[in-house]
Amino acid sequence: MLSLAEKRREFRRLHESGCLVMPNPWDIGTTRFLQGLGFKALATTSAGAAFALGHADGEVPLDAMLHHIRDIVKASDVPVSADFGNCFAHEPRAIGNNVRLAIETGVAGVSIEDSTGDKAKPLYDFAVAVERVKAARAAVEHSATGVILTARAENFLVGKPDLNDAIARITAYAAAGADCLYVPGIKTREQIVAVVKAVAPKPVNVLMGSASDLTLQDLAAMGVRRISTGSGLARAAWGSFMRAATQIQQGGRFDGLKDLAPHGELNKFFHDDFARRGKP
């Protein structure tokens, strides 16, 4: 098993070439299953965590999210990056403190968004957003851990799908010290290529959180270095659960249980995983 320092070095190495697929588990079981499939790194999902904890996305308190991230890190033998929302703060000084707390959970990466959570003004002003990234960068530098800082331009997720503005933002975030850049919500080849070119040679993360005709090979050919699934896997599980449960309650039918994961297969996986790890 890799030490924490080794995980962080490995996570940085994985960004240097190729295209890393980094799926997003939302609990201990999904964490261990995904790493058991052979994925080389994982990331938390703020939405997946929120739904599992009975919250709306963006409404999980900082302490609860730190506890969740720590659980995922503890369950994982591979590097974990934290989906850390807008760092649970508006002011740069508070961001620095919260990023420090995230790093202390043992993550190999942490992200910062430029969304405010305010529907009337969903994005931080450009200059403020850049200062926030600088504060996060300073916290990473002070930690001397080599944690990867990912800066996100949230334009396409908050109803402001202006590619030019998103590119201006991530270019500034790269200059402010972000290691990896991310514009969640872009979908077309043209958009993805434009984002990759704008911040090259720094790596770009692309969200594949819903069905798409694009493949890993397609994205790698465009120069994408990292792919995450966001809340996609969690919502896929929720979709099956919701359909089956609704069908039982409203129609008295149990057809939705026909495509179950085999009990024996899951039991064997977790039995073998427990034996391999020697701990829960």
C-alpha positions in Angstrom: 0.0 0.0 0.0 1.3 3.5 -0.9 2.1 5.9 1.9 0.3 9.3 1.8 3.4 11.0 0.4 3.7 8.3 -2.3 0.0 8.8 -3.2 0.5 12.5 -3.7 3.5 12.0 -5.8 1.7 9.4 -7.9 -1.3 11.6 -8.4 1.0 14.4 -9.7 2.8 11.9 -12.0 -0.6 10.7 -13.4 -1.2 14.3 -14.6 2.0 14.5 -16.6 1.0 12.4 -19.6 -1.8 10.2 -20.9 -5.4 10.5 -19.9 -6.4 9.6 -16.3 -10.0 8.4 -15.7 -10.9 9.4 -12.2 -14.4 8.2 -11.2 -16.3 9.6 -8.2 -17.5 7.2 -5.5 -19.8 8.4 -2.8 -19.3 6.0 0.1 -16.8 3.4 1.4 -18.3 0.5 -0.6 -18.2 2.3 -4.0 -14.7 3.6 -3.2 -13.4 0.1 -2.7 -15.3 -1.3 -5.7 -13.9 1.3 -8.1 -10.3 0.9 -6.9 -10.9 -2.9 -7.2 -11.7 -2.4 -10.9 -8.2 -0.9 -11.3 -8.8 2.9 -11.4 -5.6 4.6 -10.5 -7.2 7.6 -8.7 -10.6 8.6 -7.4 -12.4 11.8 -6.5 -15.2 12.6 -4.1 -18.4 14.0 -5.4 -20.1 16.8 -3.5 -23.5 16.0 -4.9 -23.2 12.2 -4.4 -22.1 12.8 -0.8 -24.9 15.3 -0.2 -27.6 12.9 -1.5 -26.2 10.0 0.6 -26.3 12.2 3.7 -29.8 13.5 3.0 -28.8 17.0 1.9 -29.2 19.0 -1.3 -26.0 19.6 -3.2 -24.1 22.5 -1.7 -25.9 22.3 1.6 -23.6 19.8 3.5 -21.8 21.6 6.4 -18.0 21.9 6.2 -17.4 19.6 9.1 -19.6 16.9 7.7 -18.0 17.2 4.3 -14.5 16.9 5.8 -15.6 13.8 7.7 -16.9 12.3 4.4 -13.7 13.1 2.5 -11.7 11.6 5.3 -13.7 8.4 5.2 -13.2 8.1 1.4 -9.4 8.7 1.8 -9.2 6.1 4.5 -11.0 3.5 2.4 -8.8 4.1 -0.6 -5.5 2.6 -1.5 -5.1 5.0 -4.5 -4.9 8.9 -4.5 -8.1 10.8 -3.8 -9.0 14.3 -5.0 -11.5 16.3 -3.0 -14.5 17.9 -4.7 -14.5 20.8 -2.3 -17.1 23.1 -3.8 -16.4 26.8 -3.4 -14.2 25.9 -0.4 -17.1 26.7 2.0 -16.0 30.3 2.1 -16.2 33.6 0.3 -13.2 35.5 1.6 -9.7 34.4 0.6 -8.5 34.2 4.2 -11.2 31.7 5.1 -10.5 29.8 1.9 -6.9 29.3 2.9 -7.9 27.8 6.3 -10.5 25.5 4.7 -8.1 24.2 2.1 -5.7 23.5 4.9 -8.4 21.4 6.6 -9.1 19.5 3.4 -5.4 18.8 2.9 -5.3 17.4 6.4 -7.8 14.7 5.5 -5.1 13.1 3.4 -6.2 14.0 -0.1 -3.9 14.2 -3.1 -5.9 16.9 -4.8 -8.4 19.6 -3.9 -10.7 21.8 -6.1 -12.0 25.3 -5.9 -15.1 26.6 -7.7 -16.0 30.1 -8.7 -19.7 29.7 -8.1 -21.2 31.8 -5.3 -24.3 29.7 -4.5 -26.3 32.9 -5.1 -28.8 32.5 -8.0 -28.9 36.2 -8.5 -25.2 36.4 -8.9 -23.9 32.9 -9.5 -20.3 33.6 -10.3 -17.7 35.6 -8.3 -16.5 38.7 -10.0 -13.4 37.9 -12.1 -10.9 39.7 -9.8 -12.4 38.1 -6.7 -12.4 34.7 -8.2 -8.7 35.0 -9.1 -7.8 36.1 -5.5 -9.7 33.1 -4.2 -7.5 30.8 -6.4 -4.4 32.6 -5.1 -5.5 32.0 -1.5 -6.0 28.3 -2.2 -2.6 28.1 -3.9 -0.9 29.7 -0.9 -2.5 27.2 1.4 -1.2 24.3 -0.8 2.3 25.8 -0.9 2.3 26.3 2.9 1.4 22.7 3.4 4.4 21.6 1.4 2.5 18.4 0.4 2.4 18.7 -3.4 -1.4 18.4 -3.5 -2.8 19.1 -6.9 -5.0 22.3 -7.0 -7.8 22.2 -9.5 -9.6 25.4 -10.4 -13.1 25.3 -11.9 -15.0 27.8 -14.0 -18.6 27.0 -13.3 -20.2 29.0 -16.1 -21.9 26.1 -17.8 -23.4 24.7 -14.5 -24.9 28.0 -13.3 -26.7 29.1 -16.4 -23.9 31.4 -17.7 -22.6 29.3 -20.7 -20.2 31.8 -22.0 -17.2 29.9 -23.3 -15.0 33.0 -23.8 -15.6 34.1 -20.2 -14.9 30.5 -18.9 -11.6 30.4 -20.9 -10.6 33.9 -19.6 -11.3 32.6 -16.1 -9.3 29.4 -16.3 -6.4 31.1 -18.0 -6.3 33.5 -15.1 -6.6 30.7 -12.6 -3.7 28.9 -14.3 -1.6 32.0 -13.9 -2.7 32.2 -10.3 -1.3 28.8 -9.5 -3.9 26.2 -10.4 -2.3 22.9 -11.4 -5.3 21.6 -13.3 -8.2 23.4 -15.0 -11.8 22.4 -15.3 -14.9 23.8 -17.1 -17.6 21.3 -16.1 -20.6 21.2 -18.5 -18.8 21.7 -21.8 -19.8 18.9 -24.2 -18.7 19.5 -27.8 -15.4 18.7 -29.3 -14.9 22.3 -30.2 -15.5 23.5 -26.7 -13.2 20.9 -25.2 -10.4 21.5 -27.7 -10.6 25.3 -27.1 -10.3 24.8 -23.3 -7.4 22.4 -23.6 -5.5 24.8 -26.0 -6.2 27.8 -23.8 -4.2 26.5 -20.8 -1.8 24.1 -22.4 0.5 22.6 -21.2 -1.4 22.5 -17.9 -3.8 19.5 -17.7 -7.5 19.9 -18.2 -10.3 17.8 -16.5 -13.4 17.0 -18.5 -16.6 16.0 -16.8 -18.4 12.9 -18.3 -21.3 12.9 -15.9 -23.9 11.8 -18.4 -24.2 9.6 -21.5 -22.1 10.8 -24.4 -20.8 9.6 -27.8 -17.3 10.7 -26.8 -15.0 7.9 -25.7 -11.9 7.9 -23.6 -9.9 7.6 -26.8 -11.7 10.6 -28.3 -10.9 12.8 -25.2 -7.3 11.7 -25.0 -6.9 12.6 -28.7 -8.1 16.1 -27.9 -5.4 16.5 -25.3 -7.6 15.9 -22.2 -5.5 14.7 -19.3 -8.1 13.8 -16.8 -11.8 12.6 -16.9 -14.1 12.6 -13.9 -17.7 11.4 -13.7 -18.9 13.9 -11.0 -22.2 12.8 -9.6 -23.0 10.6 -12.6 -22.4 7.2 -11.1 -24.3 8.2 -7.9 -27.2 9.5 -10.0 -27.1 6.3 -12.1 -27.6 4.3 -8.8 -30.2 6.7 -7.6 -32.1 6.4 -10.9 -32.4 2.6 -10.6 -33.4 2.9 -6.9 -36.0 5.6 -7.6 -37.6 3.8 -10.5 -37.9 0.5 -8.6 -39.1 2.1 -5.4 -41.7 4.3 -7.2 -42.9 1.3 -9.2 -43.5 -0.7 -6.0 -45.3 2.2 -4.2 -47.4 3.4 -7.1 -48.1 0.3 -9.1 -47.5 -2.6 -6.7 -45.1 -4.1 -9.1 -41.5 -5.4 -8.5 -40.2 -5.5 -12.1 -37.7 -2.8 -11.2 -35.7 -5.4 -9.2 -35.0 -7.6 -12.3 -31.5 -6.2 -13.0 -30.0 -6.5 -9.6 -26.3 -6.8 -8.9 -25.7 -10.5 -7.9 -25.6 -10.9 -4.1 -22.9 -13.5 -4.4 -20.7 -11.3 -6.6 -20.9 -8.4 -4.3 -20.4 -10.6 -1.3 -17.3 -12.2 -2.7 -15.8 -8.9 -3.8 -16.2 -7.3 -0.3 -15.1 -10.6 1.5 -11.9 -10.7 -0.6 -11.3 -7.0 -0.3 -11.6 -7.2 3.5 -9.3 -10.1 3.6 -6.7 -8.4 1.4 -6.8 -5.2 3.5 -7.0 -6.9 6.8 -9.3 -4.2 8.1 -12.8 -2.8 7.5 
